[in-house]
Amino acid sequence: MATELEDKWEVQLRKGCLELAILASLWKGRLYGLELLRALETESDLVITEGTVYPLLSRLRNEGLLDSEWVEAELGHPRKYYRLTSAGRKKALMMARIWSRFSAKLDDLLKPLLKEER
Amino acid sequence: MTTPDQKIETYLKRVRNGLRGLPAEEVSDILNELRTHIMERLELAPGPPESAVDTVLQSFGRAEKIAALYVSESLVLRAESSRTPGTVLRSLFYWSTLSIVGFFVFCICLIGYSFGICFFLAAIMKPFHPQGVGLWYQGPDTGHFSLHVGGFAPHTGEERELLGWWLVPIGCSLGGGTILLTTQFALWSLRRLRPSKP
């Protein structure tokens, strides 16, 4: 029961952070879907069902936060690259600030719990 | 024996079936993007493609779920861009075919819009048919209120009309307000309750 609850809570937490993680992954430059998934897996520990990232990217593009363009690859298939728009950069920065402030406060709150556990 | 390419195309066909209602250009763009991803994953997968394709498609996710995520996004866009009861109801109707929540939201909004239109109709018809359209109180014997539109119900003369010509501005305000509130509720539901997270 406890494990199920932990799983559910963790899944919801990860889902909630996904948009911020995607915007942050694109901060340094354009990426295509598979690159973005790799970045999420290695840098944020966020693992999602691969195909579901595309509807999410589509939504962020429709909201004006991302731009996309098809680029012919020298070898292999043409790829659809995503980059942040200026609105996307603003939103990523705003979300990052809120996250940073919130997580720092929460860390302080959690310190006694984690100390006791040790 | 089904080849990996055939398996991929069958999978993409399932996605395409779920994307019905979206513009053809958008569908083609979505399928191309998904195909590119799957093909690249397959090239990177260890072992022969014949044995890897099932794992690749499985880790890509259920075709119907991916299509539903795209469609639900498109529903909101369409409803938000036009905001007319017709477009909102069409989006909600499609949602109602996907989930039980969508069905309830569709029913509530259908009732909301119907009430809104009735209020408007009453306001518009009052000047043309003043004796037949109005809010009537049927007296202390029954204690009933009734709103007649179009004079379908005969009056016995014992009822008292409550609003008179005030029915015109009140009907317009109530009609407009009900339609506006219903649209707001529909858009809020589409944004908050539809399947939108991976």
Interface residues (C-beta under 8 A of the other chain):
Chain A: K15 L18 G33 L34 I48 T49 E50 G51 T52 V53 Y54 P55 L56 S58 R59 N62 G76 H77 P78 R79 K80
Chain B: D29 I30 N32 E33 L34 R35 T36 H37 M39 E40 R41 E43 S59 F60 G61 A63 K65 I66 L69 Y70 E73 L77 S196 K197 P198
